[in-house]
């Protein structure tokens, strides 16, 4: 920071600044990236509380003066923009026009005070449920979208600048964008605030002291909220992470895209709220309810659930036995399904057996490993990928349910199979109940090769059951990608399952 020390002790509770007009009541935070001190103050002339963004620094530092002037100019331009998601700018003060150099203040933005609570106080006790986070964030997202259409940058990229109104909305309470801030920073700020609401962690540089920093993976990308908290909806988790990415592929660059998903999540939450709560816990976590079930009804319901689970298990065994009998009299191996992430791959059945001597006969070949391939670093059901090659038709790998079809949130998703040695395939047979799913078979030079460096050797629309894709001529390879470009379903329900992948070697 280029700012020097404050020339007097006025920036303390009870201090008076702005030619004696504003008495400081309580600090709300410090945006250290631009030496902006955020205060609640009392306007002595109008007898009302205001929000002050006080730009401090050394008055002899011309660079600091220039930055403060630029912030003041941008705040003046934003004063004409009115929206419930942004506190109205009342005044902008500069040295010689409301403030004195000897106060060590280079500029000040005065805005109406936002009643409510600090955002940091809201998340201090832990992350919020997805529905609550969505409802809180929508007004701020709408404000950012409106400002960008007007050619303005709000500077909503620091959590201490945000307050929660008494009616449950996030609001930019301390306007005054950094001099170098651009519209992209508002979008990243929106993603970071969503990340904070879902995880209690801040995902951008220059966050408040004492706030946990968002963890990153080996590639430097921020770990998805759904990884930290599995109950976070995949769509919401994906939006939070992709809003922070600067990549041209996969990154979200407009607030409109964020708002679209927030609207869908809010609608889904509203529909879920109409369903009567169930007291018991599900396999995926606790189900919230405000009613305490009676002991007798609770016991009876648990008994019914136990009977249902037993019946399902029995049916699964019968189906498995039936498939084994059919496959015994059939030349075609039974298909299976199962997803997995590119991380944590495991060996598949038969991968430890020695390869037959050359020449290798045509027929099915088992991959050594299989994982979920996802260009957004948010693989769907990564720990279930091996189900697609486990020779068990009752297990499947499935994608998440997407409110929007590909490529709205991602260009696609797939399963990357890696073989113990280079292999030339004649066909890939996909067993799936998800009719209408469109897949491509691609060969890759490496397991983590960029999508644009893979080569398409077959394309097909899956039918319900088995679909065999005959492959175009290609060189032997160790890595084969089944890439899903279109999911089954429509509207707000887009999802596909793969029960089995059978790779057949060419002669």
Buried (B, 14 or more C-beta within 10 A) or exposed (E): EEBBEBBBEBBEEEBBBBEEBBBBBEBBBBBBBBBBBBBBBBBEEEEEBBBBBBBBBBBEBEEBBEBBBBBBBBBBBBBEBEBEBBBEBBBBBBBEEBBBBEBBBBBBBBBBBBEBEBBBEBBEEEBBBBBBBBBBBBBBBBBBBBBBEEEBBBBBBBBBBBBBBEEEBBBBBBBBBBBEBEBBBBBBBBBBBBBBBBBBBBBBEEBBEEBEEBEEEEEEBBBBBBBBBEEBBBBBBBBBBBBBBEEEEBBBBBBBBBBBBBBBBBEBBEEEEEEEEEBEEEEEEEEEEEEEBEEEEEEEBEEEEEEEEEEEEEEEEEEBEEBEEEBEEEEEBBBBBBBBBBEEBEBBEEBEEEEEEEEBEBEEBBBBBBBBBBBBBBBBBBBBBBBBBBBBBBBBBBBBBBBBBBEEBBBBBBBBBBBBEEBBBBBBBBBBBBBBBBBBBBBBEEBEBEBEEBBEBBBBEBBEEBBBBEBEEBEEBBBBBBBBBBBBBEEEEBBBBBBBBBBBBBE
